[in-house]
Amino acid sequence: MSEASGNWPGLSYLEGLRPGPEERVELALLASYSADLGSIGAALLALGGKDTDTGSGSPTDFADAVEQLRGNVRVVIQRGRLAKMRHTPRIAAVLDQFVREVEFDESEHSWHPKVALVKMVASTGEANWRLWIGSRNLTECTNRDIGLLLVSGPPGGATIDGVGALARDLAERAELTSVRPELLKSTVAKVRWRAPAGVRVKGFRWSGGMVDEQMSEPIPEPGPRTDEIVVVSPFIDKRFLARQATVGKGSPVRKLLTTMGEIQRIGPSLRGFELFRLDAPDYPVDDPEAETSPSPHNPDGDHSDDEEEEIGRGLHAKLLYMRSGHQRRLWLGSANATMRGWSGRNAEVMADLLVSEGVADGLLALLGAAEPVDAPTSEHVADQDELDEKALEEARAQVAARWAVVLSVHEPDLLLCQSSGAQPEWPHPGASDIELEAGSLHGELLRWPRGQIVLNLGAVGPAERSEFVRLRVSRAGKGLSWLQRAPAEPPFGKSRDRDAFVQLLGGRGFLRWIANLLSDDERQGEGDWTSEHGEYGDSRLPQTLDGFLLTLEEMLSAWSRDPAKFRDIEHKVSLYLPAVLKHAGQEDPETRRLLMSFRGLWMLVRKGLETARKADNER
C-alpha cells in the first residue's frame, strides 16, 4: 500500500522491485495503465539496485541501470497515457527502449492492469521471483493505493491458478526478444509463492482485455449467507453495484467507499449502501502548453478512461470484500467497481484472497478514515465544461487508437511518417474542429495538418533523439498533452544512449566519475539523474589534471586493491570514453586538454596491466 491503514503494513512500490544483496534482475515485466518518465526512471534505478532512499539516483547510477537492464525490462502501458511533464530531463530520451504501448481503443476497452513480475538471480545462480499486483499506476503519486507482494520459495509456498497466463500475456505485450512467452508461462506456473501473514491466495482473475471475449469467471456476487459487503473504488457504475445485492432472506450490511464526484454522478440508486467518501485522486496539468487545463471527468457510467495519472492523496485503491460468518474473502487489484473492469472488456488483474480478521480490520480502518455521506436525491446533469473535457478525452483516445506512425532520421531532422496502409485521415481525431499538434521530446509543438502524411519535427541532435513524441489535441483554448511512442526505423541503438549520458554528464563530470570510482567515492558531487548538463559546473573540478586525477601509481594501486572492481571500471571506460572523446570538440579548451591527458594516461595504465596479466599467464 502507498498509505498504511490499521493493520495493513506499508511497503513502497520501489522496495518490491529492488533486488536483495548479491542479487541481480534478470527479467522484469511491469504493467500499468498510465506512467510518467520520472517514475519509469525511478523503477529502473530500483531494479538495478542503484536508487537512493528517496527513489532517485545519480547520473552514473542511471547510466549503469540502463546498461544493466537493457533488453531485460519492459514497462507496458495503455497508449495515450504517458504523462507530459513540465520539466522532462533530456536523458529521459533513452527510456523509450523500455516502454511498449498497447493500442487498445479506449472507447471500447483499456489496458488497465497494475503488475510487476520480476526474476532475480542470486550469486549462487538460484532464481527468485517476485510478483506485485495492485492499484498503483507507475506515476509519482501519494494516493491511497493497495498492492499485494508475493515472493517465491518455501516454506509455505504454493502454486497459484492464473499466474502462468498472466506471465505469458505480459511477455507477449512486452516484445522482449530474449523471452519466449509460452516458456515463461510454464516456468511461472510452477513457482511456489509465499503470501503475507493472514493472506491465502485462491487464484488470480486475469483478463487480457479482448472485446470479443468474456471473463471465464463470473463476477463475484454475495450469497444468501453473506453478512457484510464492502466496495472500495474511485470509479463505480450502477450495473456492478446492483450485482452486490443478495437474493433470498439475507440482508447484509453493504458499504461503499468512493469519491464525492462519483456519488453525485450515480445519484439516488446508491441508497442501498452505507456511503463513505474520500477525496478524488488529484491530476497533473494535462496541458502544460496552455494556461487553462481540464481535469479529466467522464459523466457516463461506462468510463472510457477509468483513471488518469495521479499525484495527489485521493482514493485509488480497488477492493471488493465479502464476509460470510468466519470466512472473509477479498478481491484486490486493478479493476474499478464497474462492469467494464470486471466483465473482461478491460485488461485487468485481481487477486482472489482469503484473509484473516486482522487483515480485514485494516479495511475497516480505511472506512474509519473516510467521511460518511448520504445518497443524493437527484441525478447529476453534465455541464458544458464537462462535455468539452469529454470531447478532448475522446479525441486523445482516437489519436492513440489510430496511431500508425514511424520515426525516421533525415539528417539533421526527425520526420514523423504515416505507415503504409494507414487511413488518410489518421491519426487525427474525428471532430474536425479539434486540432492535433506534434513535436519531438524537447522540441516545439507543430500543427499537423489533416491529410499530411509526413511531419518534419525539425533538427534534433543524436543524443536527444527519442521514440517519444509530444502530442496535443485542442479546441477553443483548451487542450490535452501527452507523450506517445513512434518506433524509429532504424532503432537508435546503444550509441544514442551513451551520447545522451555523456551530454548529461559532460567531460568534467565523466572525469570526476572515474576519479571517484578509482578512489572508492562513487557518489561524490554527482547530483541527480534528472539534472541537466551544466549543473556539474567547473567549480566541482580543479582546473588541472594533476589536481584531481589519480597518478599512474595510484591507479595501479586501485587495481591491486580490488582487481574485480577495477575490471568493472575498465568496462565503463571502454563503453563511454569513445562518446566522451567524440563530444570533446563541444567542451571548453581546458576540459578538452584534460580529456586528452586522461586518454593518454589510461592507455598507459591499460598497457601496463596487459603486460602484467600476460606475465602472470606465462608463469
Salt bridges, closest charged atoms under 4 A:
GLU3 OE2 - ARG144 NE 3.68
GLU3 OE1 - ARG313 NH2 3.11
GLU23 OE1 - ARG130 NH2 4.00
GLU26 OE1 - ARG24 NH2 3.81
GLU26 OE2 - LYS119 NZ 2.85
ASP51 OD2 - ARG18 NH2 2.69
ASP61 OD2 - ARG523 NH1 2.74
ASP64 OD2 - LYS50 NZ 3.71
ASP64 OD1 - LYS572 NZ 3.88
GLU67 OE1 - ARG70 NH1 2.97
GLU67 OE2 - ARG498 NE 2.86
ASP96 OD1 - ARG496 NH2 2.80
GLU106 OE2 - ARG81 NE 2.94
ASP145 OD1 - HIS316 ND1 2.59
ASP169 OD1 - ARG168 NE 3.03
GLU175 OE1 - ARG100 NE 3.38
GLU221 OE2 - ARG243 NH1 3.00
ASP227 OD2 - ARG323 NH1 3.78
GLU228 OE2 - LYS255 NZ 3.41
GLU228 OE1 - ARG323 NE 3.16
GLU262 OE1 - ARG265 NH2 2.63
GLU262 OE1 - HIS303 NE2 3.44
ASP279 OD1 - ARG277 NH2 3.42
ASP286 OD1 - ARG396 NH2 3.92
ASP287 OD2 - ARG472 NH2 2.63
GLU289 OE2 - ARG470 NH2 2.38
ASP300 OD2 - LYS390 NZ 2.50
ASP302 OD2 - ARG345 NH1 3.03
GLU307 OE2 - HIS112 NE2 2.49
GLU307 OE2 - LYS114 NZ 2.36
GLU307 OE1 - HIS316 NE2 2.16
GLU307 OE1 - LYS318 NZ 2.77
GLU308 OE2 - ARG81 NH1 2.23
GLU308 OE2 - ARG396 NH2 3.27
GLU310 OE2 - HIS316 NE2 3.23
GLU348 OE1 - HIS112 ND1 2.88
ASP352 OD2 - ARG329 NH2 2.59
GLU371 OE1 - ARG277 NE 3.87
GLU379 OE2 - LYS238 NZ 3.40
ASP385 OD1 - LYS478 NZ 3.15
GLU386 OE2 - HIS297 NE2 3.75
GLU386 OE1 - HIS380 NE2 3.15
GLU393 OE1 - ARG81 NH2 3.26
GLU393 OE2 - ARG396 NH2 3.11
GLU411 OE1 - ARG465 NH2 2.77
ASP433 OD2 - ARG475 NH1 3.18
GLU435 OE2 - ARG447 NE 3.49
GLU437 OE1 - ARG472 NH1 3.02
GLU464 OE1 - ARG90 NH1 2.98
GLU467 OE1 - ARG485 NE 2.81
ASP497 OD2 - ARG70 NH2 2.80
ASP497 OD1 - ARG496 NE 2.86
ASP499 OD2 - LYS582 NZ 2.93
ASP520 OD2 - ARG561 NE 3.49
ASP520 OD1 - LYS565 NZ 2.46
GLU522 OE2 - LYS565 NZ 3.57
GLU532 OE2 - HIS87 NE2 3.88
ASP538 OD1 - ARG508 NE 3.50
ASP568 OD2 - LYS572 NZ 2.61
GLU570 OE2 - ARG606 NE 2.98
GLU570 OE1 - ARG613 NH2 2.93
GLU590 OE2 - ARG593 NH2 3.00
GLU610 OE2 - ARG606 NH2 3.77
ASP616 OD1 - ARG619 NH1 2.31
